[in-house]
């Protein structure tokens, strides 16, 4: 792994999480491949395909807006490994900070994430994301 790949993945996550936290769900969903998968131990079934991923994000953003809560995603402890087949395995810890309008910020969730990143027209995209919330069974 080169330093430039690590930096590229960091930049990718910075852009991706900013889209999500700013409610730019179309732009956020566009960081997944068309056939991308978003799986989480908090859900019985993964979201499959960019359209389903976008719809789920749109619904979540609306719930937060209705409740007057802003989320910020912080990803850290990034581990990046280029794989023999060309995809990039990226593992992070994620903290989600929730701030109610007029209230104090607090850690809402702690998770670990594992992504399979691939290049589409030279750009990194998530082919498969697995999220494990720390408060739930694996």
N, C-alpha and C positions, 0 to 999 in steps of 0.2 A: 504494500500500500504506500502510495506517495502522499506527502503532505498536501499536495494540491487536491487529491481526491477527498481527503478529510475536510479540507476547507470548503470544497464544493458541496459536500453533504451538509456541513454546518449552515452554509448560506441557503441551501435548499430548505432546510427545516425552519430557519428564520423567516423566510418568505412564506412558507406554507402556514406556519402557525400565526403569522400576522394576518394573513387572509382570513383564517378561521376566526380569530379574535375580533376582527373588524367586521364580521358578518358578511364577508365577501365569499359566499358559499359556492358560487359558480367558479370563481378563480381557484378556491381551495380544492374543489372536486376535480378541476382540470389538472391538478398535480398527481392524480391517479391515472393509470392506464384505462382505456375504454372498458376492459374486462377486469379491472381491479377489484380486490376484495378487501373489505374492512371487517375484521372479526374481533370480538371482544368477549371475555368471560362474563360480562354483564348482560349479554344478549344471547337468546337461545339459538339464533341463526345469524350468520354473517350477512352483511350487505354485499351483494355481488353486482358489479357493473357500476360505471361512473354515475349513471342516472340515479340509481338507488342510493349511492353514497351521497350524492348531492341532495336528494330529497330528505334523507335522514338528517343531514347537516342543516338544511333549511328549517325543518321542524324543530330541531334543538335550538337554533338561533331564535326562532319565534317564541319558544317557551321562555328562554332567558330574557328576551325583550319584554314579554308580558309580565314577568316577575320583577323587572327592573334590576337584573343582575348582569354584571359584566364578568366574563371569564378571560383569564390570561393563562396561556400554556407556556410553561418553562420546561425545556428539554435540556438535559445535561447528562454527564457521564457517557458521552457518545463513544461508541466503539464501531469502527468501520472495517469491513473486510471484503476485498474483491474476491469473487468466487470464480472457479475454473470455467463455468459456463457463461461468464460475462456479467452476471448480475452482481449487485453490491448488497451485502448483508449489513444492516445498520441497526444497532441496539441502543436504546436510550432509557433513561428514567424520565418520567414526566410528572410534574406537579401542576395541578390546575388550581389557580387562585381565583376565588369568587369574591366579588365586591358588590354588595347591594348598593343601590343609589342612596347616597347619604350615610352609608354604614362603613364599618371597618372591613378591610380585606382579610381573608382567612384561607388557609389551604382547604380546598374542597375535596380533592382526590389525589392519591399517590398511585402511580402506575408504572409498569415497565412496558416498553414497546419494542417490537421486532419487525422491521420492514425488509422486504425484498424490493430493492430499487433497480430499475432497468432504464436504459436509454431509449428514448423515442425521439427520433430526429435530433439526436445529440443532447437532449434535455433529460434530466433525471425525472422519473415518475415512479410512484408506488404501485407495484404489481400486487403485493399482498402485505397487509398490516395486521399484526396480532397485538392486541392490547390486553394486558392482565392487570385488572384493578387489584391493589394490594389488600383491600378489605373483603374480597370475595374469594371463594375457592377457585383453584386453577382450572 
